[in-house]
């Protein structure tokens, strides 16, 4: 798909655009809406980076630094497994005080405490941080992740790929080319990952389309992305100081455009944490087919204003999906259907 062709999709009437996206969505998934039972664990909020959109890392707008110890993280994952969670989603800030081995010892401890849990961990931004801090290659970090039990990678850290914009909102973080390279290397190891895009801040529609087309190109090359997650920027407790969030029409258009442009990525996730449950359900009519999961506890988006701190009850989520006219399907982390 050409850039101009993709950008013009935004000019379509909302419902015409939604219908086009829904055609692709239903060809893949009919009336299914996916979710999983997962536990988010964020080990630390002490970070060397100062991303302007972040309300999670410890800085003057969040003066409450913390770091969990390995035993605490492992016990949290094991307890979540006992409650039925199938996945531990572990991402955190870039904390130099922890040391390189801490990360891999932590992953190994989680797998020892909960051997059958799917460990989704380490964004490409974290891989880049460790590689630069300890003078290692991306390959060395990824191989150590696999050896210590990491099963798949989340899609965080992508933000917006345009480098000029990236310097404004998250200068010092992984460069866009390196984010893509890290995921390519992960895919070459036979592992799956997700992809994301942070939108609704100071980016333009053109920036979003450029981002999507770069992901499309990598997916054509590797086929390694499970899902794409358009992450809505949260307006509170950060340094971009954007008072008014995007309206629902622009959000739904962005999800629909994502479904159309990324027709080679099977799943589009309407991440209820940032969107709210109601808008995430509406997004299932505009190309999305996934709501994410029960989460149990969420720290990153809630620090910036999202009402997601305590997760969501599975029965409630299933009833919402069914009442919206869809078939709720529990999945595992790589989208095998459980029920």
Secondary structure, 3 states (H helix, E strand, C coil): CCHHHHHHHHHCCHHHHHHHHHHHHHHHHCCEEEEECEEEECCECCCCCCCCCCCCCCECCECCCCECCHHHHHHHHHHHHHCCCCEEEECCCCCCCCCHHHHHHHHHHHHHHCCCCEEEECCHHHHHHHHHHCCCCHHHHHHHHHHCCCCEECCCCCCCCCHHHHHHHHCCCCCHHHHHHHHHHHHHCCCCEEEEEEECCCCCHHHHHHHHHHHHHHHHHHCCEEEEEEEECCCCCCCCCCCCCCCHHHHHHHHHHHHHHCCCCCEEECCHHHHCHHHHHHHCCCCCCEEEECCCCCCCCHHHCCCCCCCCCHHHHHHHHHHCCCEEEEECCCCCECC
